Amino acid sequence: MICAASLGVSCAALVASSPARAAGPGLLYDYDFVDLYALPDAPAPPSLPDLTHRALAVSLETTFGSIRSNAGEAGESPSRSAAWIERLEVERAVAMRRFYVGGAFEVAAGSPPGGGGTAFVAGQPELWARAVWASRAGLAYGGGLGVVVPVIAHDEDSQAAAVQESVRVVRPWDNAAFANQTLTLRPFIDVRDIDGRTMLQLRQGLEWSEPVGSAGPPSTLASRTTLYVGYRVLDELGVGIEASEVYVLRSPDVSDDARAVYALSPGVRLMTRALQPALSAIIPLDRTLFGVVDSYWAVRLNLAVVIDSLSQR
């Protein structure tokens, strides 16, 4: 299970790093070993932030997916439907590139499993704060807490609620954004190591969801693991692959053989000082989240902008 392996990866990253090691390539400004703000700029993984980015980072991600529904009760052939998800994320460095606050909001469009008209749905907003210790040699680790606030509710039998259940499987590590009438707490830890042109980044977290309305789903507890291995082909170009696991630790609606969901996301990111666009895919392995649909695949386009200010470098 990735959860157990992730602890070993974290320890290996810590042991492998040395404060005396030279900083990796790709610094987007003159490097100063005395300046507290002089930390390496690294290509962000497809689903994770650059842990020590400068000042204000804003990203707009567009996901296009194709979803194959489960076979009907009468043996009808599964149908396919398109899904579209738009995610806006903002994160701000508020103290020497060591403390960050951020938020994200998503909207989606799609049709319910098995067919039906297209409906637009708004996700639940997420807010978070995180702290990070960072070395100028490239090592960074820390943690934080996110909260997904249930401000938008849909009737349990409505088309919008059915669309939410369908589109949330496309980004299984982020499915809480489309959980109906559910408050979700998301504590996490982060580790990143940069060694020359190679980068390793890990996020391990828990996800505790509690219903706040009569139509809400039952209480659940799940673990989330995202591991990224990247390589800086050029100072301005990073490539890599991200592996994610969502493991349902407690839920009355999930059988033991369907608790783990895996996905791979190969991607490429262009690096400039301000503009950092990326292209990635989402490829599921084996089953889908909660078995709501049979299968899916998706492509993501991400446009990230890093905005400097007079007080942050």
C-alpha atoms as one frame of an Amber mdcrd trajectory, in Angstrom:
protein
   0.000   0.000   0.000   1.339   3.437  -0.926   0.533   4.777   2.594   3.156
   2.509   4.190   5.723   3.084   1.475   5.359   6.857   1.696   6.898   6.915
   5.202   9.982   5.170   3.861  10.192   7.602   0.973  10.014  10.525   3.398
  12.834   9.143   5.538  14.957   8.444   2.465  14.471  12.013   1.251  15.568
  13.401   4.603  18.653  11.202   4.841  19.699  11.808   1.239  19.702  15.586
   1.623  22.671  17.511   2.923  22.866  21.245   3.760  26.269  21.375   2.088
  24.958  20.211  -1.280  24.851  22.821  -4.019  21.483  24.092  -5.078  19.937
  22.558  -8.147  19.599  24.264 -11.530  16.761  26.411 -12.662  16.954  29.393
 -10.307  14.964  32.167 -11.883  16.955  34.979 -10.283  20.525  35.588  -9.028
  21.111  33.133  -6.171  22.185  34.627  -2.849  23.184  32.235  -0.044  22.616
  34.960   2.573  19.130  36.009   1.438  16.457  34.172   3.478  14.095  34.344
   0.493  16.576  32.715  -1.912  15.017  29.271  -2.306  14.967  27.124  -5.445
  11.983  27.568  -7.739  10.757  24.091  -8.700   8.181  22.858 -11.242   4.986
  22.118  -9.330   3.534  18.596  -9.727   0.182  18.332 -11.558  -1.865  18.161
  -8.318   0.457  19.728  -5.723   1.864  23.223  -5.171   5.461  24.368  -5.375
   6.119  24.184  -1.622   8.255  27.343  -1.520   6.885  29.488  -4.325   7.377
  33.245  -4.273   4.676  35.644  -3.099   1.292  34.981  -4.760   0.537  31.950
  -6.959  -2.684  31.805  -8.990  -3.610  28.830 -11.158  -6.561  28.017 -13.385
  -6.902  24.360 -14.307  -9.247  22.974 -16.943  -9.965  19.234 -16.929 -11.672
  17.432 -19.819 -12.739  13.872 -19.044 -14.550  10.962 -20.649 -16.601   8.787
 -18.266 -17.908   5.295 -19.008 -20.949   4.382 -16.937 -21.612   1.017 -15.326
 -23.666  -1.514 -17.242 -27.410  -1.182 -16.729 -29.466  -3.646 -14.723 -31.069
  -5.041 -17.902 -27.675  -5.608 -19.522 -27.628  -2.417 -21.588 -24.242  -1.440
 -23.001 -22.442   1.187 -20.873 -22.623   4.698 -22.267 -19.980   7.412 -22.284
 -20.386  11.017 -21.200 -18.108  14.037 -21.166 -17.086  15.869 -18.018 -15.587
  19.331 -17.617 -14.071  20.673 -14.387 -12.668  24.146 -13.854 -10.545  24.749
 -10.739  -9.320  28.146  -9.545  -6.614  28.041  -6.871  -4.912  30.918  -5.073
  -2.088  30.602  -2.537  -0.160  33.384  -0.834   3.191  33.345   0.958   2.721
  35.458   4.078   6.013  34.983   5.959   9.440  34.540   4.355   8.236  31.776
   2.018   7.634  29.593   5.087   3.930  30.100   5.824   1.142  29.997   3.231
  -2.613  30.451   3.100  -4.773  29.522   0.150  -8.129  28.588  -1.255  -9.689
  26.797  -4.206 -13.068  26.682  -5.907 -14.348  24.354  -8.635 -17.226  24.242
 -11.083 -18.134  21.319 -13.311 -20.472  20.204 -16.048 -21.528  16.725 -17.083
 -24.368  14.263 -17.328 -25.440  11.657 -14.759 -24.154   8.060 -15.042 -26.216
   6.181 -17.594 -27.166   9.270 -19.590 -29.333  12.326 -19.219 -29.131  16.049
 -19.823 -26.045  18.117 -19.089 -26.025  20.050 -15.824 -23.649  22.614 -14.337
 -22.709  22.248 -10.673 -20.590  24.313  -8.290 -18.212  22.608  -5.912 -17.588
  23.356  -2.271 -14.807  25.883  -1.572 -11.662  24.757   0.226  -9.483  26.910
   2.495  -6.124  25.907   3.935  -3.019  27.066   5.765   0.360  25.371   5.757
   3.854  25.907   7.116   7.104  24.645   5.619  10.732  24.432   6.669  13.000
  24.861   3.673  16.690  24.538   2.951  18.528  26.484   0.272  19.940  23.118
  -0.828  16.475  21.996  -1.972  14.978  20.081   0.945  11.572  21.219   2.245
   9.049  19.637   4.578   6.050  20.801   6.579   2.322  20.358   6.917  -1.034
  22.045   7.079  -4.772  21.779   7.417  -7.489  22.256   4.803 -11.227  22.643
   5.308 -13.862  21.981   2.630 -16.891  24.063   3.604 -20.390  22.854   2.519
 -21.928  26.099   1.269 -23.776  24.637  -1.740 -26.427  21.926  -1.362 -28.430
  19.917  -3.908 -31.476  17.711  -3.378 -30.430  14.084  -3.088 -32.507  13.010
  -6.105 -31.733  16.036  -8.288 -29.821  15.915 -11.549 -27.126  18.203 -10.086
 -26.483  15.745  -7.246 -26.161  12.886  -9.758 -23.694  14.912 -11.846 -21.633
  15.628  -8.728 -21.357  11.899  -8.028 -20.177  11.345 -11.594 -17.602  14.118
 -12.040 -15.969  13.691  -8.608 -14.396  10.394  -9.693 -12.250  12.203 -12.301
 -10.111  13.782  -9.545 -10.353  11.139  -6.785  -7.830  12.863  -4.480 -10.016
  15.989  -4.584 -13.481  14.411  -4.486 -14.496  16.313  -1.322 -15.084  19.405
  -3.465 -18.185  17.704  -4.904 -19.435  15.934  -1.784 -22.991  17.094  -1.096
 -23.777  18.600   2.350 -20.510  17.385   3.867 -17.892  19.139   6.010 -14.391
  17.790   5.334 -11.176  18.303   7.324  -7.938  17.567   5.458  -4.712  17.539
   7.542  -1.555  16.748   5.549   2.239  16.635   5.593   4.566  17.615   2.729
   8.110  16.534   1.833  10.188  17.656  -1.140  13.798  16.972  -2.106  15.657
  18.504  -5.050  18.891  16.801  -6.098  20.403  18.400  -9.156  17.785  18.145
 -11.876  15.742  15.459 -10.103  12.851  16.296  -7.781  10.856  14.113  -5.400
   7.704  15.435  -3.715   5.237  13.695  -1.407   1.969  14.693   0.239   0.395
  12.358   2.785  -2.909  13.314   4.354  -6.131  12.238   5.977  -9.649  13.197
   4.964 -12.411  13.152   7.574 -15.873  13.891   6.172 -18.952  14.475   8.296
 -22.509  15.082   6.993 -24.150  18.364   7.940 -27.583  17.779   6.402 -30.208
  15.047   6.252 -29.285  14.286   2.630 -25.563  14.115   3.307 -23.557  10.884
   2.882 -22.393   8.899   5.920 -19.270   9.868   7.856 -16.057   8.638   6.195
 -12.341   8.585   6.907  -9.811   8.178   4.114  -6.092   8.597   3.527  -4.666
  10.486   0.553  -1.160   9.910  -0.795   0.368  11.726  -3.742   3.938  10.978
  -4.858   5.672  12.874  -7.665   8.984  12.149  -9.373  10.174  14.871 -11.750
  13.175  15.770 -13.860  14.299  19.205 -15.034  15.127  18.560 -18.685  15.960
  22.242 -19.150  15.913  25.145 -16.724  12.629  26.140 -18.354  11.098  22.658
 -18.733  10.159  20.012 -16.192   8.655  16.566 -16.834   7.487  13.914 -14.404
   4.865  11.465 -13.260   2.534  11.640 -10.287   1.004   8.611  -8.563  -1.953
   9.047  -6.226  -3.839   6.756  -3.893  -7.111   7.297  -2.045  -7.721   4.617
   0.570 -11.053   4.555   2.399 -10.306   3.645   6.012 -13.892   3.827   7.254
 -17.140   3.946   5.324 -20.299   1.814   5.620 -20.871   2.044   1.858 -17.481
   0.717   0.660 -16.589  -2.978   0.600 -13.127  -4.169   1.633 -12.091  -5.034
  -1.921 -12.942  -1.548  -3.220 -11.288   0.678  -0.622  -8.190   1.664  -2.613
  -8.288   3.823  -5.750  -5.157   4.622  -7.769  -4.343   7.024 -10.599  -1.290
   8.111 -12.596  -0.690  11.613 -13.966   2.228  12.071 -16.367   2.808  15.725
 -17.100   5.049  18.479 -18.413   5.441  22.046 -17.094   7.050  25.099 -18.696
   8.937  27.285 -16.201   9.402  31.032 -16.486   9.669  33.495 -13.633   6.001
  34.488 -13.834   4.145  32.140 -16.200   4.166  28.366 -15.591   1.714  26.469
 -17.856   1.374  22.682 -17.632  -0.222  19.774 -19.476  -1.010  16.425 -17.823
  -3.239  13.365 -18.112  -5.180  11.383 -15.496  -5.108   7.622 -15.988  -6.983
   5.434 -13.469  -5.629   2.071 -12.384  -8.188  -0.660 -11.782 -11.430   0.534
 -10.086 -12.969   4.008  -9.778 -13.961   5.946  -6.673 -16.888   4.279  -4.844
 -17.624   2.292  -8.037 -19.972   5.035  -9.255 -18.769   4.627 -12.864 -16.953
   1.879 -14.745 -13.935   3.852 -15.986 -12.700   7.269 -17.094  -9.740   9.183
 -18.473  -8.948  12.895 -18.467  -6.605  15.595 -19.753  -5.668  18.682 -17.730
  -4.493  22.122 -18.859  -3.082  24.311 -16.094  -2.097  27.959 -16.307  -0.188
  29.128 -13.229   1.054  32.654 -12.608   3.488  33.637  -9.846   3.166  37.293
  -8.894   5.969  39.028  -6.994   5.372  41.858  -4.569   7.627  44.469  -2.983
   7.730  42.557   0.285   8.210  39.013  -1.087  10.786  37.610  -3.484
